[in-house]
Amino acid sequence: DFVEEQIQHEDKTWNFRKIIGHRRDLGPRDKPQIQIEWESGEITFEPITEFYKDEPWLLSEYAQEKGLIEDWERRCPRLK
């Protein structure tokens, strides 16, 4: 099975391959989420606050490329 052939960390987590998108349909109080492609092949939405803990530079680069900095800072002030 493809998933079983991937390398899994001891804490049962996977490395991600890349950020492939973000939620665009946010309500006024919703927190931003990014869409991640994992090495396992799975694609999920993850809160930016969780991803920021491990990959702040990558998340900032993505937000800047997509013009999301101002909106994300407003929705998640602790990311400034």
N, CA, C and O atoms as CSV, one atom per row, in Angstrom:
chain,resi,resn,atom,element,x,y,z
A,1,ASP,N,N,0.842,-1.186,0.000
A,1,ASP,CA,C,0.000,0.000,0.000
A,1,ASP,C,C,0.884,1.245,0.000
A,1,ASP,O,O,1.882,1.293,0.719
A,2,PHE,N,N,0.536,2.231,-0.783
A,2,PHE,CA,C,1.336,3.436,-0.937
A,2,PHE,C,C,1.577,4.126,0.401
A,2,PHE,O,O,2.705,4.519,0.697
A,3,VAL,N,N,0.544,4.275,1.204
A,3,VAL,CA,C,0.675,4.971,2.475
A,3,VAL,C,C,1.664,4.248,3.383
A,3,VAL,O,O,2.460,4.891,4.067
A,4,GLU,N,N,1.623,2.946,3.397
A,4,GLU,CA,C,2.522,2.190,4.257
A,4,GLU,C,C,3.970,2.304,3.811
A,4,GLU,O,O,4.875,2.094,4.618
A,5,GLU,N,N,4.212,2.629,2.547
A,5,GLU,CA,C,5.567,2.763,2.042
A,5,GLU,C,C,6.194,4.104,2.416
A,5,GLU,O,O,7.412,4.257,2.322
A,6,GLN,N,N,5.392,5.071,2.836
A,6,GLN,CA,C,5.910,6.380,3.215
A,6,GLN,C,C,6.543,6.311,4.600
A,6,GLN,O,O,6.215,5.438,5.404
A,7,ILE,N,N,7.442,7.230,4.863
A,7,ILE,CA,C,8.097,7.287,6.163
A,7,ILE,C,C,7.217,8.072,7.121
A,7,ILE,O,O,6.855,9.218,6.856
A,8,GLN,N,N,6.881,7.448,8.225
A,8,GLN,CA,C,6.040,8.074,9.237
A,8,GLN,C,C,6.897,8.345,10.471
A,8,GLN,O,O,7.719,7.512,10.853
A,9,HIS,N,N,6.705,9.507,11.093
A,9,HIS,CA,C,7.439,9.854,12.305
A,9,HIS,C,C,6.981,8.982,13.468
A,9,HIS,O,O,5.916,8.366,13.417
A,10,GLU,N,N,7.788,8.940,14.500
A,10,GLU,CA,C,7.445,8.139,15.679
A,10,GLU,C,C,6.139,8.586,16.332
A,10,GLU,O,O,5.431,7.775,16.927
A,11,ASP,N,N,5.821,9.881,16.219
A,11,ASP,CA,C,4.581,10.379,16.829
A,11,ASP,C,C,3.379,10.212,15.898
A,11,ASP,O,O,2.330,10.819,16.113
A,12,LYS,N,N,3.540,9.387,14.868
A,12,LYS,CA,C,2.462,9.051,13.921
A,12,LYS,C,C,2.063,10.211,13.010
A,12,LYS,O,O,0.952,10.233,12.480
A,13,THR,N,N,2.976,11.181,12.826
A,13,THR,CA,C,2.702,12.277,11.902
A,13,THR,C,C,3.519,12.095,10.628
A,13,THR,O,O,4.472,11.317,10.589
A,14,TRP,N,N,3.130,12.827,9.590
A,14,TRP,CA,C,3.809,12.763,8.297
A,14,TRP,C,C,4.445,14.109,7.984
A,14,TRP,O,O,4.027,15.139,8.514
A,15,ASN,N,N,5.446,14.099,7.132
A,15,ASN,CA,C,5.975,15.344,6.574
A,15,ASN,C,C,5.009,15.833,5.507
A,15,ASN,O,O,4.316,15.038,4.871
A,16,PHE,N,N,4.970,17.122,5.319
A,16,PHE,CA,C,4.127,17.644,4.251
A,16,PHE,C,C,4.973,17.868,3.005
A,16,PHE,O,O,6.183,18.078,3.089
A,17,ARG,N,N,4.321,17.819,1.856
A,17,ARG,CA,C,5.011,18.106,0.601
A,17,ARG,C,C,4.955,19.584,0.286
A,17,ARG,O,O,5.977,20.212,0.010
A,18,LYS,N,N,3.718,20.150,0.330
A,18,LYS,CA,C,3.581,21.560,-0.013
A,18,LYS,C,C,2.204,22.081,0.378
A,18,LYS,O,O,1.265,21.320,0.614
A,19,ILE,N,N,2.122,23.402,0.438
A,19,ILE,CA,C,0.839,24.074,0.599
A,19,ILE,C,C,0.250,24.184,-0.797
A,19,ILE,O,O,0.891,24.706,-1.709
A,20,ILE,N,N,-0.974,23.688,-0.961
A,20,ILE,CA,C,-1.562,23.708,-2.308
A,20,ILE,C,C,-2.765,24.646,-2.422
A,20,ILE,O,O,-3.323,24.806,-3.508
A,21,GLY,N,N,-3.166,25.262,-1.318
A,21,GLY,CA,C,-4.282,26.186,-1.390
A,21,GLY,C,C,-4.695,26.659,-0.008
A,21,GLY,O,O,-4.017,26.387,0.984
A,22,HIS,N,N,-5.809,27.365,0.046
A,22,HIS,CA,C,-6.353,27.844,1.310
A,22,HIS,C,C,-7.861,28.001,1.168
A,22,HIS,O,O,-8.388,28.099,0.060
A,23,ARG,N,N,-8.544,28.024,2.303
A,23,ARG,CA,C,-10.002,28.216,2.285
A,23,ARG,C,C,-10.297,29.652,1.887
A,23,ARG,O,O,-9.720,30.596,2.427
A,24,ARG,N,N,-11.202,29.798,0.935
A,24,ARG,CA,C,-11.574,31.116,0.455
A,24,ARG,C,C,-12.953,31.543,0.958
A,24,ARG,O,O,-13.293,32.724,0.884
A,25,ASP,N,N,-13.727,30.629,1.455
A,25,ASP,CA,C,-15.106,30.903,1.850
A,25,ASP,C,C,-15.242,31.119,3.355
A,25,ASP,O,O,-16.082,30.489,3.999
A,26,LEU,N,N,-14.428,32.000,3.915
A,26,LEU,CA,C,-14.423,32.227,5.354
A,26,LEU,C,C,-15.516,33.205,5.763
A,26,LEU,O,O,-15.745,34.219,5.104
A,27,GLY,N,N,-16.181,32.880,6.858
A,27,GLY,CA,C,-17.119,33.807,7.458
A,27,GLY,C,C,-16.352,34.848,8.257
A,27,GLY,O,O,-15.137,34.729,8.414
A,28,PRO,N,N,-17.034,35.862,8.762
A,28,PRO,CA,C,-16.357,36.945,9.477
A,28,PRO,C,C,-15.558,36.501,10.705
A,28,PRO,O,O,-14.580,37.157,11.064
A,29,ARG,N,N,-15.949,35.414,11.347
A,29,ARG,CA,C,-15.257,34.970,12.564
A,29,ARG,C,C,-14.413,33.715,12.340
A,29,ARG,O,O,-13.798,33.218,13.283
A,30,ASP,N,N,-14.372,33.203,11.130
A,30,ASP,CA,C,-13.614,31.982,10.837
A,30,ASP,C,C,-12.115,32.243,10.848
A,30,ASP,O,O,-11.649,33.311,10.449
A,31,LYS,N,N,-11.383,31.261,11.305
A,31,LYS,CA,C,-9.921,31.325,11.273
A,31,LYS,C,C,-9.430,30.722,9.958
A,31,LYS,O,O,-9.986,29.731,9.485
A,32,PRO,N,N,-8.397,31.312,9.369
A,32,PRO,CA,C,-7.876,30.810,8.094
A,32,PRO,C,C,-7.331,29.387,8.195
A,32,PRO,O,O,-6.815,28.966,9.230
A,33,GLN,N,N,-7.462,28.666,7.089
A,33,GLN,CA,C,-6.914,27.319,6.974
A,33,GLN,C,C,-6.196,27.202,5.635
A,33,GLN,O,O,-6.600,27.806,4.641
A,34,ILE,N,N,-5.123,26.413,5.629
A,34,ILE,CA,C,-4.415,26.130,4.389
A,34,ILE,C,C,-4.631,24.668,4.016
A,34,ILE,O,O,-4.870,23.813,4.869
A,35,GLN,N,N,-4.540,24.414,2.733
A,35,GLN,CA,C,-4.686,23.045,2.237
A,35,GLN,C,C,-3.283,22.481,2.027
A,35,GLN,O,O,-2.462,23.056,1.313
A,36,ILE,N,N,-3.032,21.348,2.665
A,36,ILE,CA,C,-1.707,20.719,2.675
A,36,ILE,C,C,-1.735,19.397,1.925
A,36,ILE,O,O,-2.662,18.601,2.076
A,37,GLU,N,N,-0.712,19.175,1.118
A,37,GLU,CA,C,-0.488,17.850,0.535
A,37,GLU,C,C,0.612,17.194,1.356
A,37,GLU,O,O,1.728,17.705,1.446
A,38,TRP,N,N,0.278,16.050,1.957
A,38,TRP,CA,C,1.205,15.328,2.822
A,38,TRP,C,C,1.988,14.307,2.009
A,38,TRP,O,O,1.568,13.919,0.919
A,39,GLU,N,N,3.124,13.874,2.539
A,39,GLU,CA,C,3.922,12.851,1.868
A,39,GLU,C,C,3.163,11.548,1.711
A,39,GLU,O,O,3.484,10.742,0.837
A,40,SER,N,N,2.168,11.337,2.542
A,40,SER,CA,C,1.350,10.126,2.436
A,40,SER,C,C,0.421,10.182,1.226
A,40,SER,O,O,-0.177,9.173,0.851
A,41,GLY,N,N,0.299,11.376,0.607
A,41,GLY,CA,C,-0.610,11.563,-0.506
A,41,GLY,C,C,-1.935,12.171,-0.084
A,41,GLY,O,O,-2.710,12.626,-0.925
A,42,GLU,N,N,-2.195,12.181,1.209
A,42,GLU,CA,C,-3.433,12.754,1.727
A,42,GLU,C,C,-3.410,14.272,1.575
A,42,GLU,O,O,-2.353,14.897,1.659
A,43,ILE,N,N,-4.577,14.853,1.352
A,43,ILE,CA,C,-4.734,16.305,1.266
A,43,ILE,C,C,-5.745,16.715,2.323
A,43,ILE,O,O,-6.862,16.198,2.364
A,44,THR,N,N,-5.338,17.659,3.185
A,44,THR,CA,C,-6.214,18.102,4.273
A,44,THR,C,C,-6.150,19.617,4.416
A,44,THR,O,O,-5.220,20.261,3.931
A,45,PHE,N,N,-7.150,20.173,5.088
A,45,PHE,CA,C,-7.116,21.569,5.503
A,45,PHE,C,C,-6.631,21.613,6.943
A,45,PHE,O,O,-7.086,20.836,7.782
A,46,GLU,N,N,-5.704,22.527,7.227
A,46,GLU,CA,C,-5.149,22.681,8.570
A,46,GLU,C,C,-5.203,24.151,8.971
A,46,GLU,O,O,-5.015,25.027,8.127
A,47,PRO,N,N,-5.460,24.435,10.259
A,47,PRO,CA,C,-5.470,25.829,10.716
A,47,PRO,C,C,-4.081,26.456,10.562
A,47,PRO,O,O,-3.068,25.813,10.837
A,48,ILE,N,N,-4.047,27.704,10.123
A,48,ILE,CA,C,-2.736,28.347,9.957
A,48,ILE,C,C,-2.025,28.504,11.284
A,48,ILE,O,O,-0.795,28.536,11.320
A,49,THR,N,N,-2.768,28.603,12.376
A,49,THR,CA,C,-2.129,28.762,13.682
A,49,THR,C,C,-1.305,27.533,14.058
A,49,THR,O,O,-0.262,27.664,14.700
A,50,GLU,N,N,-1.754,26.346,13.670
A,50,GLU,CA,C,-0.999,25.118,13.954
A,50,GLU,C,C,0.215,25.008,13.027
A,50,GLU,O,O,1.309,24.659,13.471
A,51,PHE,N,N,0.021,25.301,11.764
A,51,PHE,CA,C,1.113,25.203,10.796
A,51,PHE,C,C,2.205,26.224,11.108
A,51,PHE,O,O,3.391,25.955,10.913
A,52,TYR,N,N,1.798,27.397,11.593
A,52,TYR,CA,C,2.733,28.472,11.909
A,52,TYR,C,C,3.741,28.052,12.979
A,52,TYR,O,O,4.884,28.511,12.962
A,53,LYS,N,N,3.337,27.198,13.895
A,53,LYS,CA,C,4.226,26.758,14.971
A,53,LYS,C,C,5.490,26.096,14.429
A,53,LYS,O,O,6.575,26.291,14.977
A,54,ASP,N,N,5.356,25.310,13.350
A,54,ASP,CA,C,6.485,24.567,12.803
A,54,ASP,C,C,7.103,25.203,11.559
A,54,ASP,O,O,8.289,25.012,11.293
A,55,GLU,N,N,6.318,25.950,10.802
A,55,GLU,CA,C,6.783,26.476,9.519
A,55,GLU,C,C,6.401,27.950,9.322
A,55,GLU,O,O,5.721,28.277,8.349
A,56,PRO,N,N,6.827,28.845,10.225
A,56,PRO,CA,C,6.397,30.244,10.098
A,56,PRO,C,C,6.871,30.913,8.809
A,56,PRO,O,O,6.136,31.710,8.225
A,57,TRP,N,N,8.081,30.604,8.360
A,57,TRP,CA,C,8.608,31.258,7.149
A,57,TRP,C,C,7.868,30.789,5.908
A,57,TRP,O,O,7.536,31.592,5.036
A,58,LEU,N,N,7.615,29.520,5.828
A,58,LEU,CA,C,6.906,28.987,4.666
A,58,LEU,C,C,5.474,29.523,4.606
A,58,LEU,O,O,4.983,29.883,3.537
A,59,LEU,N,N,4.815,29.572,5.757
A,59,LEU,CA,C,3.457,30.099,5.802
A,59,LEU,C,C,3.440,31.582,5.432
A,59,LEU,O,O,2.559,32.024,4.696
A,60,SER,N,N,4.403,32.349,5.935
A,60,SER,CA,C,4.483,33.773,5.612
A,60,SER,C,C,4.735,33.998,4.127
A,60,SER,O,O,4.151,34.897,3.521
A,61,GLU,N,N,5.595,33.190,3.552
A,61,GLU,CA,C,5.888,33.297,2.120
A,61,GLU,C,C,4.629,33.015,1.292
A,61,GLU,O,O,4.338,33.735,0.336
A,62,TYR,N,N,3.894,31.978,1.658
A,62,TYR,CA,C,2.662,31.644,0.951
A,62,TYR,C,C,1.654,32.792,1.067
A,62,TYR,O,O,1.067,33.210,0.069
A,63,ALA,N,N,1.457,33.296,2.279
A,63,ALA,CA,C,0.497,34.382,2.504
A,63,ALA,C,C,0.882,35.630,1.713
A,63,ALA,O,O,0.015,36.310,1.164
A,64,GLN,N,N,2.162,35.928,1.655
A,64,GLN,CA,C,2.607,37.104,0.907
A,64,GLN,C,C,2.368,36.913,-0.589
A,64,GLN,O,O,1.880,37.826,-1.256
A,65,GLU,N,N,2.703,35.745,-1.122
A,65,GLU,CA,C,2.490,35.466,-2.550
A,65,GLU,C,C,1.019,35.582,-2.946
A,65,GLU,O,O,0.700,36.006,-4.057
A,66,LYS,N,N,0.126,35.204,-2.030
A,66,LYS,CA,C,-1.312,35.190,-2.323
A,66,LYS,C,C,-2.033,36.458,-1.872
A,66,LYS,O,O,-3.247,36.570,-2.046
A,67,GLY,N,N,-1.299,37.417,-1.293
A,67,GLY,CA,C,-1.921,38.653,-0.827
A,67,GLY,C,C,-2.823,38.473,0.379
A,67,GLY,O,O,-3.856,39.133,0.490
A,68,LEU,N,N,-2.438,37.579,1.288
A,68,LEU,CA,C,-3.282,37.224,2.436
A,68,LEU,C,C,-2.806,37.794,3.768
A,68,LEU,O,O,-3.489,37.643,4.780
A,69,ILE,N,N,-1.658,38.439,3.782
A,69,ILE,CA,C,-1.055,38.886,5.042
A,69,ILE,C,C,-2.020,39.734,5.876
A,69,ILE,O,O,-2.260,39.430,7.045
A,70,GLU,N,N,-2.561,40.771,5.294
A,70,GLU,CA,C,-3.426,41.683,6.045
A,70,GLU,C,C,-4.656,40.967,6.608
A,70,GLU,O,O,-4.996,41.148,7.777
A,71,ASP,N,N,-5.315,40.165,5.793
A,71,ASP,CA,C,-6.501,39.444,6.251
A,71,ASP,C,C,-6.149,38.454,7.352
A,71,ASP,O,O,-6.859,38.382,8.355
A,72,TRP,N,N,-5.071,37.690,7.193
A,72,TRP,CA,C,-4.691,36.696,8.196
A,72,TRP,C,C,-4.252,37.354,9.494
A,72,TRP,O,O,-4.551,36.840,10.573
A,73,GLU,N,N,-3.545,38.486,9.415
A,73,GLU,CA,C,-3.139,39.186,10.635
A,73,GLU,C,C,-4.363,39.714,11.385
A,73,GLU,O,O,-4.382,39.718,12.616
A,74,ARG,N,N,-5.367,40.152,10.661
A,74,ARG,CA,C,-6.593,40.640,11.284
A,74,ARG,C,C,-7.342,39.488,11.969
A,74,ARG,O,O,-7.869,39.650,13.070
A,75,ARG,N,N,-7.383,38.338,11.316
A,75,ARG,CA,C,-8.098,37.190,11.869
A,75,ARG,C,C,-7.328,36.455,12.964
A,75,ARG,O,O,-7.930,35.837,13.842
A,76,CYS,N,N,-6.013,36.523,12.913
A,76,CYS,CA,C,-5.151,35.828,13.881
A,76,CYS,C,C,-4.048,36.789,14.353
A,76,CYS,O,O,-2.898,36.651,13.935
A,77,PRO,N,N,-4.374,37.743,15.202
A,77,PRO,CA,C,-3.396,38.771,15.615
A,77,PRO,C,C,-2.103,38.220,16.212
A,77,PRO,O,O,-1.061,38.871,16.128
A,78,ARG,N,N,-2.153,37.045,16.805
A,78,ARG,CA,C,-0.933,36.507,17.432
A,78,ARG,C,C,0.120,36.063,16.417
A,78,ARG,O,O,1.238,35.726,16.807
A,79,LEU,N,N,-0.210,36.056,15.132
A,79,LEU,CA,C,0.750,35.657,14.103
A,79,LEU,C,C,1.640,36.819,13.664
A,79,LEU,O,O,2.583,36.602,12.903
A,80,LYS,N,N,1.376,38.019,14.110
A,80,LYS,CA,C,2.156,39.198,13.682
A,80,LYS,C,C,3.586,39.086,14.093
A,80,LYS,O,O,4.380,39.985,13.815
